[in-house]
Amino acid sequence: MATTIATLTEKTDGSLEGVFATIRVNAPIALIPNANKASEEAPDYRIIHRKTGFEIGAGWNRISRQTGEEYISTKLEAPEIGVIFGNVAPAHGGEPGKKVILWNSPA
């Protein structure tokens, strides 16, 4: 079972905006394309807290080995949550422009 930790909406500029929510956190976030990507290892997206402007994570474009489809692998980090890994996926119901971040359980 996949756990949704964020709901997102695609914007025309390539960014995604929405809310990151867990039991302890409810934060407005944005995944902003990294225009200054300096190396192949650098993230493709910066994850920003929309109210404070603080960077709280990053995202990398990946291709699924099973399906060949592209997705964004994310890493969010803050003192109150530690480190959380997830993947951006289409939202349930298939509504165009709607995405979610699904938590990757470490187990």
A tleap script that builds the chain and sets N, CA, C and O, in Angstrom:
source leaprc.protein.ff14SB
mol = sequence {
  NMET ALA THR THR ILE ALA THR LEU THR GLU
  LYS THR ASP GLY SER LEU GLU GLY VAL PHE
  ALA THR ILE ARG VAL ASN ALA PRO ILE ALA
  LEU ILE PRO ASN ALA ASN LYS ALA SER GLU
  GLU ALA PRO ASP TYR ARG ILE ILE HIE ARG
  LYS THR GLY PHE GLU ILE GLY ALA GLY TRP
  ASN ARG ILE SER ARG GLN THR GLY GLU GLU
  TYR ILE SER THR LYS LEU GLU ALA PRO GLU
  ILE GLY VAL ILE PHE GLY ASN VAL ALA PRO
  ALA HIE GLY GLY GLU PRO GLY LYS LYS VAL
  ILE LEU TRP ASN SER PRO CALA
}
set mol.1.N position { 0.839 -1.175 0.000 }
set mol.1.CA position { 0.000 0.000 0.000 }
set mol.1.C position { 0.889 1.244 0.000 }
set mol.1.O position { 1.812 1.356 0.807 }
set mol.2.N position { 0.607 2.164 -0.898 }
set mol.2.CA position { 1.360 3.411 -0.985 }
set mol.2.C position { 0.684 4.474 -0.138 }
set mol.2.O position { -0.541 4.591 -0.122 }
set mol.3.N position { 1.498 5.244 0.562 }
set mol.3.CA position { 0.988 6.316 1.410 }
set mol.3.C position { 1.247 7.658 0.742 }
set mol.3.O position { 2.393 7.988 0.435 }
set mol.4.N position { 0.194 8.432 0.515 }
set mol.4.CA position { 0.318 9.755 -0.076 }
set mol.4.C position { 0.780 10.741 0.988 }
set mol.4.O position { 0.173 10.847 2.053 }
set mol.5.N position { 1.872 11.469 0.689 }
set mol.5.CA position { 2.379 12.468 1.636 }
set mol.5.C position { 2.294 13.884 1.071 }
set mol.5.O position { 2.598 14.848 1.774 }
set mol.6.N position { 1.886 14.019 -0.189 }
set mol.6.CA position { 1.716 15.353 -0.773 }
set mol.6.C position { 0.753 15.268 -1.951 }
set mol.6.O position { 0.711 14.272 -2.673 }
set mol.7.N position { -0.013 16.330 -2.125 }
set mol.7.CA position { -0.850 16.484 -3.312 }
set mol.7.C position { -0.316 17.685 -4.082 }
set mol.7.O position { 0.010 18.713 -3.488 }
set mol.8.N position { -0.227 17.555 -5.404 }
set mol.8.CA position { 0.415 18.567 -6.227 }
set mol.8.C position { -0.406 18.875 -7.468 }
set mol.8.O position { -1.191 18.049 -7.933 }
set mol.9.N position { -0.212 20.081 -7.997 }
set mol.9.CA position { -0.811 20.490 -9.255 }
set mol.9.C position { 0.305 20.980 -10.168 }
set mol.9.O position { 1.127 21.802 -9.763 }
set mol.10.N position { 0.335 20.477 -11.397 }
set mol.10.CA position { 1.327 20.924 -12.372 }
set mol.10.C position { 1.011 22.334 -12.835 }
set mol.10.O position { -0.148 22.663 -13.088 }
set mol.11.N position { 2.029 23.164 -12.946 }
set mol.11.CA position { 1.895 24.533 -13.436 }
set mol.11.C position { 2.467 24.624 -14.853 }
set mol.11.O position { 3.241 23.761 -15.267 }
set mol.12.N position { 2.093 25.652 -15.587 }
set mol.12.CA position { 2.536 25.798 -16.972 }
set mol.12.C position { 4.042 26.022 -17.096 }
set mol.12.O position { 4.612 25.772 -18.158 }
set mol.13.N position { 4.696 26.486 -16.031 }
set mol.13.CA position { 6.139 26.736 -16.081 }
set mol.13.C position { 6.974 25.489 -15.751 }
set mol.13.O position { 8.198 25.576 -15.655 }
set mol.14.N position { 6.315 24.323 -15.576 }
set mol.14.CA position { 7.038 23.089 -15.270 }
set mol.14.C position { 7.168 22.795 -13.790 }
set mol.14.O position { 7.653 21.728 -13.413 }
set mol.15.N position { 6.744 23.722 -12.946 }
set mol.15.CA position { 6.794 23.490 -11.500 }
set mol.15.C position { 5.545 22.734 -11.055 }
set mol.15.O position { 4.579 22.603 -11.807 }
set mol.16.N position { 5.582 22.245 -9.831 }
set mol.16.CA position { 4.425 21.611 -9.201 }
set mol.16.C position { 4.224 22.281 -7.853 }
set mol.16.O position { 5.188 22.515 -7.124 }
set mol.17.N position { 2.974 22.592 -7.515 }
set mol.17.CA position { 2.677 23.217 -6.223 }
set mol.17.C position { 1.613 22.411 -5.513 }
set mol.17.O position { 0.736 21.816 -6.138 }
set mol.18.N position { 1.707 22.402 -4.179 }
set mol.18.CA position { 0.706 21.687 -3.411 }
set mol.18.C position { 1.006 21.707 -1.930 }
set mol.18.O position { 1.613 22.643 -1.410 }
set mol.19.N position { 0.564 20.645 -1.254 }
set mol.19.CA position { 0.702 20.552 0.197 }
set mol.19.C position { 1.363 19.239 0.570 }
set mol.19.O position { 0.934 18.167 0.143 }
set mol.20.N position { 2.415 19.338 1.373 }
set mol.20.CA position { 3.073 18.183 1.978 }
set mol.20.C position { 2.431 18.004 3.348 }
set mol.20.O position { 2.442 18.926 4.163 }
set mol.21.N position { 1.868 16.820 3.606 }
set mol.21.CA position { 1.143 16.627 4.861 }
set mol.21.C position { 1.423 15.256 5.457 }
set mol.21.O position { 1.292 14.229 4.791 }
set mol.22.N position { 1.813 15.267 6.732 }
set mol.22.CA position { 1.974 14.053 7.532 }
set mol.22.C position { 1.240 14.312 8.844 }
set mol.22.O position { 0.567 15.332 8.991 }
set mol.23.N position { 1.367 13.402 9.784 }
set mol.23.CA position { 0.726 13.612 11.086 }
set mol.23.C position { 1.261 14.875 11.756 }
set mol.23.O position { 0.510 15.590 12.419 }
set mol.24.N position { 2.564 15.154 11.587 }
set mol.24.CA position { 3.182 16.299 12.253 }
set mol.24.C position { 3.296 17.559 11.398 }
set mol.24.O position { 3.484 18.649 11.938 }
set mol.25.N position { 3.186 17.434 10.095 }
set mol.25.CA position { 3.488 18.554 9.202 }
set mol.25.C position { 2.343 18.790 8.221 }
set mol.25.O position { 1.727 17.848 7.722 }
set mol.26.N position { 2.075 20.058 7.958 }
set mol.26.CA position { 1.146 20.460 6.910 }
set mol.26.C position { 1.752 21.707 6.289 }
set mol.26.O position { 1.583 22.812 6.805 }
set mol.27.N position { 2.469 21.524 5.163 }
set mol.27.CA position { 3.259 22.623 4.621 }
set mol.27.C position { 3.001 22.825 3.133 }
set mol.27.O position { 2.957 21.857 2.375 }
set mol.28.N position { 2.827 24.093 2.704 }
set mol.28.CA position { 2.711 24.372 1.279 }
set mol.28.C position { 4.088 24.253 0.627 }
set mol.28.O position { 5.053 24.872 1.076 }
set mol.29.N position { 4.170 23.452 -0.433 }
set mol.29.CA position { 5.463 23.237 -1.089 }
set mol.29.C position { 5.366 23.504 -2.579 }
set mol.29.O position { 4.279 23.583 -3.151 }
set mol.30.N position { 6.537 23.640 -3.192 }
set mol.30.CA position { 6.646 23.745 -4.649 }
set mol.30.C position { 7.882 22.984 -5.091 }
set mol.30.O position { 8.938 23.084 -4.466 }
set mol.31.N position { 7.750 22.226 -6.163 }
set mol.31.CA position { 8.887 21.593 -6.819 }
set mol.31.C position { 9.225 22.474 -8.005 }
set mol.31.O position { 8.459 22.561 -8.965 }
set mol.32.N position { 10.369 23.124 -7.936 }
set mol.32.CA position { 10.788 24.104 -8.937 }
set mol.32.C position { 11.899 23.483 -9.789 }
set mol.32.O position { 12.888 22.997 -9.240 }
set mol.33.N position { 11.755 23.491 -11.129 }
set mol.33.CA position { 12.847 22.976 -11.965 }
set mol.33.C position { 14.162 23.689 -11.645 }
set mol.33.O position { 14.198 24.908 -11.483 }
set mol.34.N position { 15.236 22.909 -11.557 }
set mol.34.CA position { 16.553 23.440 -11.213 }
set mol.34.C position { 17.239 23.963 -12.472 }
set mol.34.O position { 17.911 23.214 -13.180 }
set mol.35.N position { 17.065 25.238 -12.739 }
set mol.35.CA position { 17.644 25.862 -13.928 }
set mol.35.C position { 19.164 25.931 -13.868 }
set mol.35.O position { 19.812 26.095 -14.901 }
set mol.36.N position { 19.748 25.809 -12.666 }
set mol.36.CA position { 21.198 25.928 -12.501 }
set mol.36.C position { 21.864 24.575 -12.266 }
set mol.36.O position { 22.898 24.507 -11.602 }
set mol.37.N position { 21.291 23.504 -12.797 }
set mol.37.CA position { 21.851 22.168 -12.613 }
set mol.37.C position { 23.260 22.133 -13.200 }
set mol.37.O position { 23.444 22.297 -14.406 }
set mol.38.N position { 24.258 21.915 -12.330 }
set mol.38.CA position { 25.648 22.011 -12.744 }
set mol.38.C position { 26.280 20.665 -13.089 }
set mol.38.O position { 27.329 20.626 -13.732 }
set mol.39.N position { 25.654 19.555 -12.670 }
set mol.39.CA position { 26.222 18.239 -12.958 }
set mol.39.C position { 25.096 17.222 -13.095 }
set mol.39.O position { 23.948 17.510 -12.756 }
set mol.40.N position { 25.423 16.037 -13.591 }
set mol.40.CA position { 24.426 14.982 -13.776 }
set mol.40.C position { 23.823 14.544 -12.444 }
set mol.40.O position { 22.661 14.139 -12.402 }
set mol.41.N position { 24.588 14.616 -11.363 }
set mol.41.CA position { 24.119 14.199 -10.037 }
set mol.41.C position { 23.258 15.254 -9.349 }
set mol.41.O position { 22.516 14.937 -8.419 }
set mol.42.N position { 23.349 16.489 -9.792 }
set mol.42.CA position { 22.568 17.568 -9.180 }
set mol.42.C position { 21.078 17.310 -9.381 }
set mol.42.O position { 20.684 16.703 -10.377 }
set mol.43.N position { 20.249 17.764 -8.445 }
set mol.43.CA position { 18.809 17.522 -8.586 }
set mol.43.C position { 18.201 18.263 -9.776 }
set mol.43.O position { 18.662 19.331 -10.177 }
set mol.44.N position { 17.152 17.655 -10.324 }
set mol.44.CA position { 16.402 18.272 -11.413 }
set mol.44.C position { 15.373 19.263 -10.886 }
set mol.44.O position { 14.912 20.140 -11.616 }
set mol.45.N position { 15.012 19.114 -9.591 }
set mol.45.CA position { 14.040 19.998 -8.935 }
set mol.45.C position { 14.544 20.369 -7.558 }
set mol.45.O position { 15.231 19.583 -6.905 }
set mol.46.N position { 14.204 21.560 -7.120 }
set mol.46.CA position { 14.386 22.005 -5.740 }
set mol.46.C position { 13.009 22.008 -5.105 }
set mol.46.O position { 12.050 22.482 -5.714 }
set mol.47.N position { 12.895 21.489 -3.894 }
set mol.47.CA position { 11.609 21.504 -3.199 }
set mol.47.C position { 11.670 22.613 -2.163 }
set mol.47.O position { 12.512 22.607 -1.265 }
set mol.48.N position { 10.762 23.560 -2.308 }
set mol.48.CA position { 10.755 24.783 -1.509 }
set mol.48.C position { 9.487 24.844 -0.648 }
set mol.48.O position { 8.399 24.492 -1.105 }
set mol.49.N position { 9.643 25.299 0.610 }
set mol.49.CA position { 8.485 25.615 1.453 }
set mol.49.C position { 7.978 26.962 0.953 }
set mol.49.O position { 8.707 27.952 1.016 }
set mol.50.N position { 6.739 27.019 0.456 }
set mol.50.CA position { 6.240 28.227 -0.213 }
set mol.50.C position { 6.086 29.427 0.711 }
set mol.50.O position { 6.163 30.559 0.235 }
set mol.51.N position { 5.871 29.232 2.009 }
set mol.51.CA position { 5.711 30.390 2.907 }
set mol.51.C position { 7.047 30.966 3.350 }
set mol.51.O position { 7.193 32.185 3.446 }
set mol.52.N position { 8.022 30.107 3.622 }
set mol.52.CA position { 9.308 30.592 4.124 }
set mol.52.C position { 10.356 30.768 3.033 }
set mol.52.O position { 11.308 31.532 3.198 }
set mol.53.N position { 10.180 30.057 1.912 }
set mol.53.CA position { 11.186 30.083 0.857 }
set mol.53.C position { 12.354 29.157 1.121 }
set mol.53.O position { 13.284 29.089 0.317 }
set mol.54.N position { 12.323 28.431 2.249 }
set mol.54.CA position { 13.415 27.520 2.590 }
set mol.54.C position { 13.377 26.291 1.689 }
set mol.54.O position { 12.308 25.777 1.357 }
set mol.55.N position { 14.567 25.830 1.301 }
set mol.55.CA position { 14.656 24.587 0.543 }
set mol.55.C position { 14.559 23.425 1.525 }
set mol.55.O position { 15.332 23.342 2.479 }
set mol.56.N position { 13.600 22.529 1.283 }
set mol.56.CA position { 13.406 21.395 2.196 }
set mol.56.C position { 13.608 20.052 1.498 }
set mol.56.O position { 13.373 18.998 2.089 }
set mol.57.N position { 14.041 20.092 0.248 }
set mol.57.CA position { 14.264 18.832 -0.447 }
set mol.57.C position { 14.659 19.032 -1.886 }
set mol.57.O position { 14.909 20.144 -2.349 }
set mol.58.N position { 14.706 17.890 -2.590 }
set mol.58.CA position { 15.111 17.899 -3.991 }
set mol.58.C position { 14.428 16.746 -4.712 }
set mol.58.O position { 13.898 15.827 -4.089 }
set mol.59.N position { 14.452 16.816 -6.044 }
set mol.59.CA position { 13.864 15.759 -6.857 }
set mol.59.C position { 14.713 15.484 -8.079 }
set mol.59.O position { 15.331 16.386 -8.644 }
set mol.60.N position { 14.734 14.206 -8.483 }
set mol.60.CA position { 15.517 13.772 -9.629 }
set mol.60.C position { 14.618 13.050 -10.626 }
set mol.60.O position { 13.802 12.214 -10.239 }
set mol.61.N position { 14.767 13.372 -11.906 }
set mol.61.CA position { 14.036 12.656 -12.945 }
set mol.61.C position { 14.604 11.245 -13.049 }
set mol.61.O position { 15.819 11.056 -13.102 }
set mol.62.N position { 13.717 10.266 -13.077 }
set mol.62.CA position { 14.108 8.865 -13.177 }
set mol.62.C position { 13.224 8.173 -14.209 }
set mol.62.O position { 12.190 8.707 -14.609 }
set mol.63.N position { 13.638 6.977 -14.638 }
set mol.63.CA position { 12.849 6.146 -15.538 }
set mol.63.C position { 12.645 4.800 -14.862 }
set mol.63.O position { 13.602 4.166 -14.419 }
set mol.64.N position { 11.395 4.369 -14.787 }
set mol.64.CA position { 11.050 3.097 -14.156 }
set mol.64.C position { 11.641 1.935 -14.943 }
set mol.64.O position { 11.486 1.860 -16.162 }
set mol.65.N position { 12.320 1.031 -14.241 }
set mol.65.CA position { 12.862 -0.167 -14.890 }
set mol.65.C position { 11.736 -1.099 -15.344 }
set mol.65.O position { 11.881 -1.813 -16.336 }
set mol.66.N position { 10.622 -1.091 -14.621 }
set mol.66.CA position { 9.518 -1.996 -14.934 }
set mol.66.C position { 8.657 -1.510 -16.092 }
set mol.66.O position { 8.284 -2.298 -16.961 }
set mol.67.N position { 8.338 -0.213 -16.111 }
set mol.67.CA position { 7.400 0.295 -17.110 }
set mol.67.C position { 8.039 1.185 -18.170 }
set mol.67.O position { 7.453 1.402 -19.231 }
set mol.68.N position { 9.228 1.700 -17.895 }
set mol.68.CA position { 9.876 2.634 -18.810 }
set mol.68.C position { 9.342 4.050 -18.713 }
set mol.68.O position { 9.765 4.931 -19.462 }
set mol.69.N position { 8.400 4.275 -17.778 }
set mol.69.CA position { 7.816 5.603 -17.618 }
set mol.69.C position { 8.713 6.498 -16.776 }
set mol.69.O position { 9.427 6.033 -15.887 }
set mol.70.N position { 8.660 7.808 -17.077 }
set mol.70.CA position { 9.411 8.788 -16.295 }
set mol.70.C position { 8.654 9.128 -15.017 }
set mol.70.O position { 7.423 9.121 -14.987 }
set mol.71.N position { 9.408 9.424 -13.967 }
set mol.71.CA position { 8.837 9.884 -12.702 }
set mol.71.C position { 9.877 10.740 -11.997 }
set mol.71.O position { 11.023 10.819 -12.439 }
set mol.72.N position { 9.483 11.379 -10.902 }
set mol.72.CA position { 10.405 12.192 -10.106 }
set mol.72.C position { 10.597 11.499 -8.764 }
set mol.72.O position { 9.628 11.238 -8.050 }
set mol.73.N position { 11.839 11.204 -8.425 }
set mol.73.CA position { 12.193 10.649 -7.125 }
set mol.73.C position { 12.522 11.821 -6.201 }
set mol.73.O position { 13.321 12.684 -6.564 }
set mol.74.N position { 11.917 11.864 -5.014 }
set mol.74.CA position { 12.107 13.013 -4.125 }
set mol.74.C position { 12.751 12.633 -2.806 }
set mol.74.O position { 12.668 11.494 -2.347 }
set mol.75.N position { 13.394 13.624 -2.216 }
set mol.75.CA position { 13.953 13.517 -0.866 }
set mol.75.C position { 13.579 14.804 -0.143 }
set mol.75.O position { 13.959 15.895 -0.568 }
set mol.76.N position { 12.825 14.673 0.960 }
set mol.76.CA position { 12.442 15.815 1.794 }
set mol.76.C position { 13.157 15.666 3.125 }
set mol.76.O position { 13.313 14.554 3.630 }
set mol.77.N position { 13.596 16.791 3.699 }
set mol.77.CA position { 14.335 16.713 4.951 }
set mol.77.C position { 14.103 17.969 5.791 }
set mol.77.O position { 14.223 19.094 5.306 }
set mol.78.N position { 13.768 17.745 7.058 }
set mol.78.CA position { 13.585 18.830 8.017 }
set mol.78.C position { 13.693 18.225 9.421 }
set mol.78.O position { 13.452 17.031 9.599 }
set mol.79.N position { 14.054 19.044 10.421 }
set mol.79.CA position { 14.228 18.506 11.778 }
set mol.79.C position { 13.003 17.769 12.316 }
set mol.79.O position { 13.140 16.758 13.006 }
set mol.80.N position { 11.805 18.270 12.002 }
set mol.80.CA position { 10.601 17.651 12.559 }
set mol.80.C position { 10.191 16.356 11.858 }
set mol.80.O position { 9.362 15.611 12.382 }
set mol.81.N position { 10.762 16.075 10.673 }
set mol.81.CA position { 10.393 14.851 9.942 }
set mol.81.C position { 11.565 13.926 9.668 }
set mol.81.O position { 11.362 12.770 9.295 }
set mol.82.N position { 12.788 14.410 9.847 }
set mol.82.CA position { 13.953 13.622 9.443 }
set mol.82.C position { 14.043 13.629 7.929 }
set mol.82.O position { 13.818 14.655 7.285 }
set mol.83.N position { 14.378 12.464 7.361 }
set mol.83.CA position { 14.491 12.332 5.908 }
set mol.83.C position { 13.368 11.430 5.412 }
set mol.83.O position { 13.145 10.345 5.950 }
set mol.84.N position { 12.665 11.889 4.385 }
set mol.84.CA position { 11.588 11.114 3.784 }
set mol.84.C position { 11.844 11.032 2.280 }
set mol.84.O position { 12.064 12.046 1.617 }
set mol.85.N position { 11.811 9.808 1.758 }
set mol.85.CA position { 11.951 9.583 0.329 }
set mol.85.C position { 10.587 9.271 -0.268 }
set mol.85.O position { 9.763 8.610 0.364 }
set mol.86.N position { 10.350 9.745 -1.482 }
set mol.86.CA position { 9.078 9.474 -2.151 }
set mol.86.C position { 9.222 9.577 -3.654 }
set mol.86.O position { 10.283 9.924 -4.174 }
set mol.87.N position { 8.139 9.270 -4.341 }
set mol.87.CA position { 8.083 9.377 -5.797 }
set mol.87.C position { 6.834 10.148 -6.192 }
set mol.87.O position { 5.765 9.961 -5.612 }
set mol.88.N position { 6.983 11.018 -7.189 }
set mol.88.CA position { 5.837 11.735 -7.728 }
set mol.88.C position { 5.128 10.793 -8.703 }
set mol.88.O position { 5.756 10.180 -9.566 }
set mol.89.N position { 3.807 10.692 -8.544 }
set mol.89.CA position { 2.988 9.810 -9.373 }
set mol.89.C position { 1.684 10.515 -9.721 }
set mol.89.O position { 1.305 11.485 -9.065 }
set mol.90.N position { 0.995 10.028 -10.755 }
set mol.90.CA position { -0.326 10.600 -11.053 }
set mol.90.C position { -1.268 10.415 -9.869 }
set mol.90.O position { -1.227 9.384 -9.198 }
set mol.91.N position { -2.107 11.399 -9.611 }
set mol.91.CA position { -3.078 11.309 -8.513 }
set mol.91.C position { -4.134 10.268 -8.839 }
set mol.91.O position { -4.423 10.005 -10.006 }
set mol.92.N position { -4.704 9.681 -7.803 }
set mol.92.CA position { -5.778 8.705 -7.967 }
set mol.92.C position { -6.926 9.344 -8.739 }
set mol.92.O position { -7.309 10.480 -8.457 }
set mol.93.N position { -7.462 8.638 -9.686 }
set mol.93.CA position { -8.552 9.173 -10.492 }
set mol.93.C position { -8.092 9.678 -11.848 }
set mol.93.O position { -8.909 9.927 -12.735 }
set mol.94.N position { -6.771 9.830 -12.009 }
set mol.94.CA position { -6.233 10.221 -13.303 }
set mol.94.C position { -6.563 11.612 -13.785 }
set mol.94.O position { -6.528 11.865 -14.989 }
set mol.95.N position { -6.885 12.530 -12.874 }
set mol.95.CA position { -7.198 13.901 -13.271 }
set mol.95.C position { -5.949 14.574 -13.843 }
set mol.95.O position { -4.918 14.616 -13.171 }
set mol.96.N position { -6.017 15.100 -15.068 }
set mol.96.CA position { -4.849 15.732 -15.687 }
set mol.96.C position { -4.283 16.857 -14.819 }
set mol.96.O position { -5.026 17.652 -14.244 }
set mol.97.N position { -2.952 16.904 -14.739 }
set mol.97.CA position { -2.294 17.971 -13.987 }
set mol.97.C position { -2.233 17.743 -12.494 }
set mol.97.O position { -1.614 18.535 -11.782 }
set mol.98.N position { -2.851 16.691 -11.995 }
set mol.98.CA position { -2.829 16.405 -10.562 }
set mol.98.C position { -1.837 15.273 -10.294 }
set mol.98.O position { -1.854 14.244 -10.971 }
set mol.99.N position { -0.976 15.478 -9.300 }
set mol.99.CA position { 0.052 14.505 -8.923 }
set mol.99.C position { 0.043 14.326 -7.410 }
set mol.99.O position { -0.556 15.116 -6.680 }
set mol.100.N position { 0.710 13.285 -6.957 }
set mol.100.CA position { 0.921 13.043 -5.543 }
set mol.100.C position { 2.366 12.637 -5.324 }
set mol.100.O position { 3.037 12.178 -6.248 }
set mol.101.N position { 2.842 12.807 -4.100 }
set mol.101.CA position { 4.110 12.187 -3.721 }
set mol.101.C position { 3.739 10.998 -2.837 }
set mol.101.O position { 3.053 11.133 -1.824 }
set mol.102.N position { 4.222 9.824 -3.263 }
set mol.102.CA position { 3.999 8.596 -2.497 }
set mol.102.C position { 5.251 8.296 -1.700 }
set mol.102.O position { 6.361 8.291 -2.234 }
set mol.103.N position { 5.056 8.044 -0.406 }
set mol.103.CA position { 6.156 7.756 0.520 }
set mol.103.C position { 6.782 6.414 0.182 }
set mol.103.O position { 6.077 5.435 -0.059 }
set mol.104.N position { 8.116 6.373 0.164 }
set mol.104.CA position { 8.862 5.120 0.011 }
set mol.104.C position { 9.234 4.648 1.402 }
set mol.104.O position { 10.175 5.165 2.006 }
set mol.105.N position { 8.507 3.675 1.912 }
set mol.105.CA position { 8.795 3.129 3.231 }
set mol.105.C position { 10.175 2.488 3.240 }
set mol.105.O position { 10.511 1.761 2.306 }
set mol.106.N position { 10.991 2.736 4.277 }
set mol.106.CA position { 12.318 2.144 4.328 }
set mol.106.C position { 12.287 0.640 4.574 }
set mol.106.O position { 13.318 -0.018 4.431 }
set mol.107.N position { 11.158 0.088 4.933 }
set mol.107.CA position { 11.071 -1.355 5.218 }
set mol.107.C position { 10.949 -2.177 3.972 }
set mol.107.O position { 10.866 -3.403 4.047 }
savepdb mol mol.pdb
quit
